[in-house]
Amino acid sequence: MNQTLGSILSIVGLIGVIFFGYQYMADTESFQIFGADIAVSTGDYVPILISVIVLVVGLFLYRSK
């Protein structure tokens, strides 16, 4: 039971990290000032952190016996 729940949480967490990480990088804007390229992110990193926590909890549940 724990392995099934752990694998489901791990997969959901991994999908969340990939999706929200891509969305975070897509919300990054860059511009040049005096020849230097400046990148400013307007994305929200909280969904990425929540996805990482879900992924880690899923891995712990999967590995527990």
mmCIF file of the C-alpha atoms, coordinates in Angstrom:
data_MODEL
# 
_entry.id   MODEL 
# 
loop_
_atom_site.group_PDB 
_atom_site.id 
_atom_site.type_symbol 
_atom_site.label_atom_id 
_atom_site.label_alt_id 
_atom_site.label_comp_id 
_atom_site.label_asym_id 
_atom_site.label_entity_id 
_atom_site.label_seq_id 
_atom_site.pdbx_PDB_ins_code 
_atom_site.Cartn_x 
_atom_site.Cartn_y 
_atom_site.Cartn_z 
_atom_site.occupancy 
_atom_site.B_iso_or_equiv 
_atom_site.pdbx_formal_charge 
_atom_site.auth_seq_id 
_atom_site.auth_comp_id 
_atom_site.auth_asym_id 
_atom_site.auth_atom_id 
_atom_site.pdbx_PDB_model_num 
ATOM 1  C CA . MET A 1 1  ? 0.000  0.000  0.000   1.00 0.00 ? 1  MET A CA 1 
ATOM 2  C CA . ASN A 1 2  ? 2.779  2.430  0.910   1.00 0.00 ? 2  ASN A CA 1 
ATOM 3  C CA . GLN A 1 3  ? 4.691  1.629  -2.264  1.00 0.00 ? 3  GLN A CA 1 
ATOM 4  C CA . THR A 1 4  ? 1.664  2.315  -4.448  1.00 0.00 ? 4  THR A CA 1 
ATOM 5  C CA . LEU A 1 5  ? 0.904  5.606  -2.718  1.00 0.00 ? 5  LEU A CA 1 
ATOM 6  C CA . GLY A 1 6  ? 4.588  6.530  -2.787  1.00 0.00 ? 6  GLY A CA 1 
ATOM 7  C CA . SER A 1 7  ? 4.920  5.852  -6.488  1.00 0.00 ? 7  SER A CA 1 
ATOM 8  C CA . ILE A 1 8  ? 1.794  7.894  -7.276  1.00 0.00 ? 8  ILE A CA 1 
ATOM 9  C CA . LEU A 1 9  ? 3.022  10.836 -5.179  1.00 0.00 ? 9  LEU A CA 1 
ATOM 10 C CA . SER A 1 10 ? 6.475  10.599 -6.755  1.00 0.00 ? 10 SER A CA 1 
ATOM 11 C CA . ILE A 1 11 ? 5.077  10.693 -10.269 1.00 0.00 ? 11 ILE A CA 1 
ATOM 12 C CA . VAL A 1 12 ? 2.739  13.600 -9.468  1.00 0.00 ? 12 VAL A CA 1 
ATOM 13 C CA . GLY A 1 13 ? 5.602  15.496 -7.788  1.00 0.00 ? 13 GLY A CA 1 
ATOM 14 C CA . LEU A 1 14 ? 7.929  14.934 -10.727 1.00 0.00 ? 14 LEU A CA 1 
ATOM 15 C CA . ILE A 1 15 ? 5.308  16.093 -13.216 1.00 0.00 ? 15 ILE A CA 1 
ATOM 16 C CA . GLY A 1 16 ? 4.692  19.168 -11.049 1.00 0.00 ? 16 GLY A CA 1 
ATOM 17 C CA . VAL A 1 17 ? 8.396  20.006 -10.877 1.00 0.00 ? 17 VAL A CA 1 
ATOM 18 C CA . ILE A 1 18 ? 8.759  19.717 -14.641 1.00 0.00 ? 18 ILE A CA 1 
ATOM 19 C CA . PHE A 1 19 ? 5.587  21.673 -15.440 1.00 0.00 ? 19 PHE A CA 1 
ATOM 20 C CA . PHE A 1 20 ? 6.039  24.469 -12.915 1.00 0.00 ? 20 PHE A CA 1 
ATOM 21 C CA . GLY A 1 21 ? 9.788  24.662 -13.583 1.00 0.00 ? 21 GLY A CA 1 
ATOM 22 C CA . TYR A 1 22 ? 9.120  25.188 -17.279 1.00 0.00 ? 22 TYR A CA 1 
ATOM 23 C CA . GLN A 1 23 ? 6.458  27.768 -16.470 1.00 0.00 ? 23 GLN A CA 1 
ATOM 24 C CA . TYR A 1 24 ? 8.879  29.557 -14.112 1.00 0.00 ? 24 TYR A CA 1 
ATOM 25 C CA . MET A 1 25 ? 11.573 29.719 -16.779 1.00 0.00 ? 25 MET A CA 1 
ATOM 26 C CA . ALA A 1 26 ? 9.052  30.926 -19.366 1.00 0.00 ? 26 ALA A CA 1 
ATOM 27 C CA . ASP A 1 27 ? 8.167  33.851 -17.082 1.00 0.00 ? 27 ASP A CA 1 
ATOM 28 C CA . THR A 1 28 ? 11.767 35.084 -17.074 1.00 0.00 ? 28 THR A CA 1 
ATOM 29 C CA . GLU A 1 29 ? 12.420 38.326 -18.926 1.00 0.00 ? 29 GLU A CA 1 
ATOM 30 C CA . SER A 1 30 ? 15.825 39.547 -20.030 1.00 0.00 ? 30 SER A CA 1 
ATOM 31 C CA . PHE A 1 31 ? 17.096 42.906 -21.211 1.00 0.00 ? 31 PHE A CA 1 
ATOM 32 C CA . GLN A 1 32 ? 20.431 44.583 -21.878 1.00 0.00 ? 32 GLN A CA 1 
ATOM 33 C CA . ILE A 1 33 ? 21.949 47.497 -20.033 1.00 0.00 ? 33 ILE A CA 1 
ATOM 34 C CA . PHE A 1 34 ? 25.344 48.809 -21.171 1.00 0.00 ? 34 PHE A CA 1 
ATOM 35 C CA . GLY A 1 35 ? 26.066 45.518 -22.961 1.00 0.00 ? 35 GLY A CA 1 
ATOM 36 C CA . ALA A 1 36 ? 25.239 43.336 -19.932 1.00 0.00 ? 36 ALA A CA 1 
ATOM 37 C CA . ASP A 1 37 ? 22.359 40.893 -20.252 1.00 0.00 ? 37 ASP A CA 1 
ATOM 38 C CA . ILE A 1 38 ? 20.075 41.112 -17.183 1.00 0.00 ? 38 ILE A CA 1 
ATOM 39 C CA . ALA A 1 39 ? 17.477 38.401 -16.468 1.00 0.00 ? 39 ALA A CA 1 
ATOM 40 C CA . VAL A 1 40 ? 14.551 39.057 -14.159 1.00 0.00 ? 40 VAL A CA 1 
ATOM 41 C CA . SER A 1 41 ? 12.140 36.317 -13.186 1.00 0.00 ? 41 SER A CA 1 
ATOM 42 C CA . THR A 1 42 ? 8.509  37.217 -12.593 1.00 0.00 ? 42 THR A CA 1 
ATOM 43 C CA . GLY A 1 43 ? 7.477  33.621 -11.920 1.00 0.00 ? 43 GLY A CA 1 
ATOM 44 C CA . ASP A 1 44 ? 6.282  32.135 -8.654  1.00 0.00 ? 44 ASP A CA 1 
ATOM 45 C CA . TYR A 1 45 ? 8.561  29.510 -7.117  1.00 0.00 ? 45 TYR A CA 1 
ATOM 46 C CA . VAL A 1 46 ? 6.114  28.257 -4.441  1.00 0.00 ? 46 VAL A CA 1 
ATOM 47 C CA . PRO A 1 47 ? 4.461  25.599 -6.694  1.00 0.00 ? 47 PRO A CA 1 
ATOM 48 C CA . ILE A 1 48 ? 7.924  24.231 -7.487  1.00 0.00 ? 48 ILE A CA 1 
ATOM 49 C CA . LEU A 1 49 ? 8.740  23.904 -3.783  1.00 0.00 ? 49 LEU A CA 1 
ATOM 50 C CA . ILE A 1 50 ? 5.420  22.178 -3.086  1.00 0.00 ? 50 ILE A CA 1 
ATOM 51 C CA . SER A 1 51 ? 6.043  19.767 -5.970  1.00 0.00 ? 51 SER A CA 1 
ATOM 52 C CA . VAL A 1 52 ? 9.515  18.969 -4.644  1.00 0.00 ? 52 VAL A CA 1 
ATOM 53 C CA . ILE A 1 53 ? 8.072  18.274 -1.181  1.00 0.00 ? 53 ILE A CA 1 
ATOM 54 C CA . VAL A 1 54 ? 5.428  15.962 -2.678  1.00 0.00 ? 54 VAL A CA 1 
ATOM 55 C CA . LEU A 1 55 ? 8.151  14.204 -4.680  1.00 0.00 ? 55 LEU A CA 1 
ATOM 56 C CA . VAL A 1 56 ? 10.356 13.677 -1.616  1.00 0.00 ? 56 VAL A CA 1 
ATOM 57 C CA . VAL A 1 57 ? 7.449  12.435 0.537   1.00 0.00 ? 57 VAL A CA 1 
ATOM 58 C CA . GLY A 1 58 ? 6.493  10.039 -2.248  1.00 0.00 ? 58 GLY A CA 1 
ATOM 59 C CA . LEU A 1 59 ? 10.038 8.710  -2.450  1.00 0.00 ? 59 LEU A CA 1 
ATOM 60 C CA . PHE A 1 60 ? 10.169 8.185  1.318   1.00 0.00 ? 60 PHE A CA 1 
ATOM 61 C CA . LEU A 1 61 ? 6.846  6.337  1.250   1.00 0.00 ? 61 LEU A CA 1 
ATOM 62 C CA . TYR A 1 62 ? 8.002  4.220  -1.668  1.00 0.00 ? 62 TYR A CA 1 
ATOM 63 C CA . ARG A 1 63 ? 11.243 3.262  0.092   1.00 0.00 ? 63 ARG A CA 1 
ATOM 64 C CA . SER A 1 64 ? 9.602  2.510  3.469   1.00 0.00 ? 64 SER A CA 1 
ATOM 65 C CA . LYS A 1 65 ? 8.648  -1.052 4.272   1.00 0.00 ? 65 LYS A CA 1 
# 
